[in-house]
Structures are given as structure tokens and as C-alpha cells.
Amino acid sequence: MPGSIAEEMGIETGDVLLSINDNEIEDVFDYRYLMKDEYVEVLVRKADGEEWLLEIDKDYDEDLGVEFENGLMSDYRSCSNKCIFCFIDQMPPGMRETLYFKDDDSRLSFLQGNYITLTNMSEKDVERIIQMQLAPINISVQTTNPELRCKMLHNRFAGEKLRFLDRFYEGHVEMNGQIVCCKGVNDGEELRRSITDLMKYLPFMRSVSVVPAGITKYREGLYPLELFTKEEAGQIIDMIEAFQKICFDQYGLHFIHASDEFYMLAERDFPEEERYDGYIQLENGVGMMRLFREEFAEAMGVISVDSSGQQRLADVKRTLTVVTGKLAFPVIREAAAELCRVCTGLTVHVCPIRNDFFGETITVAGLVTGQDLIARLKERQQGGESLGEGLLVPANMLRSGEQVFLDDVTVQDVERALGIPVTVTEPDGGSFVEALLNPAYRMCRDNDGESFVYVQGYDR
């Protein structure tokens, strides 16, 4: 990096880091841990084979300022399980190779928030996590019944690895848990047992999410799984909410959370924001819809009236189409209708995309493919419906940092196929409002973090 210690010391692309303070480097966590000292001795091998010992005085926690060829500095650890609910085993053939890789690497838990099963971890791995206080560690528990866990993960060691939870608790390592709930397997009394068992790890286990297993149409030869009914989803919510009251009274945390999918399946409103404990389990689909509503309400509070109490933005005249998954459709439609009520010249068509690629049982926006999106919207066009001036696509439909869907269809492919410009927007309530009203509206933050709005034709 320009201006870094590494540049100053003559470290170059292609050099190899051999050790820090005579300790060999296994991976990025050894590197980060050993670099915390204010004085370090770094051994580097140059391209010509010469080894340089660099004596470095630096600030505590100051980095060398380098990027490694592999972010982990070692190979990724693949999963050794064959879980009965594994989504990768339910993928259609012919997709890009990286989508079929099953990772179960504890290091990705800290770096990317991945959930791991503990089954390929050793005592040494656990000791290192405790010593370095690497946290939080995100754990796919599934069940605390050792025999059932072996069955669900199809791994004879899966049950005994639960002992690592005790080790992390004793080492004061912060944890989050996940239970992928499979109908007739780890629900009902088994779920009650698991929640009760996991509560003993409070407060170091900060949260546990309960999410329904995703079931695609590609399950031939796999364990027979069924979808939960409305009534069954309600029973799971009732159990979880009863435990939330107990946990909050004792620890000030609600701890156990049902995913948004359970609430929508049961046709119940989402919990109030306070019950999500700061949205710890957002990446597991826990609280996404409540957070969207809160962000949307904040943005609407900014744009709805001016200082004299008069509604503004009535002069916005646009017609747009927004796509989403079937799961989020009711919430997105509700928000779009409210925005159109305030901005009378705005028309928004919200289109839920049926998932033919994975099967109609998959309803989340993040698994919508480009080909399904094109097919659904072409049907609308052929039926005489206009998509308007533009199409809004949430960023969670695309590969991170790129404009490519899961099936390798690009945003440009969609624009060509539909003859309409596409805008990719972040899937939060504020960005939703901004994208629909742009260029008439954009939300900003001042130096104190307070919201303000810029509207064309108005002072801020």
C-alpha cells in the first residue's frame, strides 16, 4: 500500500512472508495476532531467494500495509458433512463452479460472518480462537441432541463436536447460533430442547436464529423434507416468543429469533424493532423486513412535509417497475403504495418474480435469477403492461460487487432483453425511497449524523 510500512521497508509484490517474531504464519489470523506488538521482526523471502529480516517499530495494531494473494493466506476448508437440508446439494447442474463449493471454515466466520458446523475443527483450532479472542464465531447448531445432529449432518462426529460450545463459553468467546429447522426432524420438542440447552451459554452466545430449510425442486435422492404450514409456523413463533420473554427478563437479550419467513408464512406482523437486539441475525433473514420498514418510515418522515407542514414532491412524475422475491413482495408493495400516496405523480409497479430456476418454493429475492426476471417481465410486456421509465433491481439479487445474477445473466443482458434501463439499489428502506424519487430526491447525512434531504427546487 502507498505510504505503508511495507513500502518503506522495500517489500514488493511477489515477496513471501515467512515468519513474525520467529513464529511461522499459518493464516491471516496468525498474521493479525502477531502484528499487534509495537516491535516486530518480520522475515521475508525476496523473489531472488534472499531472505530479509526486518526490524520494525510501529504503533500498536498498525499493519504492514500489504495484501496477500489469498485473503486467508491458506486454502479454504471445505465441508465434510452431507446435511439433509444442504442447499448446494439442491442446486441445478451447469452453474459456475464456485457455487458448488461447500465451505466450513471457521476463519470465514470471523472474516465474512459465515456459519460453521465445528465438525472439521480441531482442539488446536479451538485453543487458537480462545487465545486470540476471535469473535464472534457463528455456529450452525441445528440441534443440541448429539444423535440427531449426527443424523442431520450425516457425520458421526457431529454430536461430540458440540463440546466446543462449552469451550468457547468458558473462554468468554462471543458466539451466534443458527438452527435450520426441518419439519418433523428438529422442530417441536427437539427445538424446545435445543433452545433450552443453548440458553445456558448466555450471555456469551448472543443470539440464535431459527430459519426454515430452503427446499428447491432438485431434491431427487435426498432426504424427504416438507414445507411448514401456516399453523406450524405459528407454533414455532409462539415457542420462540415465549422463550424471548424468559431470556430478556434474565439477561436483557431476546436471544432466540424466528426468521422473517416464519412470520410471513404464519401471516403475522413482525416483532417491534427492540426485540431484534440490534439486528444481530440480519444476514440470516431475521429482522430484514422490520428494518426495511423502519428505514422507509425514517425516509418518509424527511420527505413527506416541508417546514410549513405542506406536502412536497407532488411534481415528481415517473413510472417505474420494482422487482423482488415473492417473500418480500407484500412489504415492498405496501411501501411503494405509501410513497405514491405522498408523491401523486409517481407510479410504481411492484413485480414479485416467481422462481422457476430453483422452484416456486424458493421465495427470497437473493435467489432470483436473471432469466426468471426477464421471463416474468416479458410476460407483462406481452400482456400489454408497460414497465415505465426504468427498472429497479435490489443489489442482493446480484453477485457481491458485480452486476451479475446467480445464473450469470448480467444487468446489461436484462436491459437489452427488456429495452429498459436498470438501476441497482441497496435493499434498505432509505435507498428504496431515494431510487424511486431520483433525480428529484436524495437523502444525505450531516456531520452530526442527522438526516436531511435535498429536493430539486427546494432548499435543504
Secondary structure as UniProt FT lines:
FT   TURN            2..3
FT   HELIX           5..8
FT   TURN            9..10
FT   TURN            13..14
FT   STRAND          16..20
FT   TURN            21..22
FT   STRAND          23..24
FT   HELIX           28..34
FT   TURN            35..36
FT   STRAND          39..45
FT   TURN            47..48
FT   STRAND          51..57
FT   TURN            60..61
FT   TURN            71..72
FT   TURN            84..85
FT   HELIX           88..90
FT   TURN            93..94
FT   HELIX           97..100
FT   HELIX           106..112
FT   TURN            119..120
FT   HELIX           123..132
FT   STRAND          137..140
FT   HELIX           146..153
FT   TURN            156..159
FT   HELIX           160..162
FT   HELIX           163..170
FT   TURN            171..172
FT   STRAND          175..181
FT   TURN            183..186
FT   HELIX           188..199
FT   TURN            200..204
FT   STRAND          205..212
FT   TURN            220..221
FT   HELIX           230..251
FT   STRAND          256..258
FT   HELIX           260..265
FT   TURN            266..267
FT   HELIX           273..276
FT   TURN            277..281
FT   HELIX           282..284
FT   HELIX           288..303
FT   TURN            307..308
FT   TURN            314..315
FT   STRAND          318..325
FT   TURN            326..328
FT   HELIX           329..342
FT   TURN            344..345
FT   STRAND          346..353
FT   TURN            356..358
FT   TURN            360..361
FT   HELIX           365..367
FT   HELIX           370..382
FT   TURN            383..384
FT   TURN            388..389
FT   STRAND          390..394
FT   HELIX           395..397
FT   TURN            400..401
FT   STRAND          404..405
FT   TURN            406..407
FT   HELIX           411..418
FT   STRAND          422..425
FT   HELIX           429..437
FT   TURN            438..439
FT   STRAND          441..445
FT   TURN            447..448
FT   STRAND          451..455
FT   TURN            456..457
//
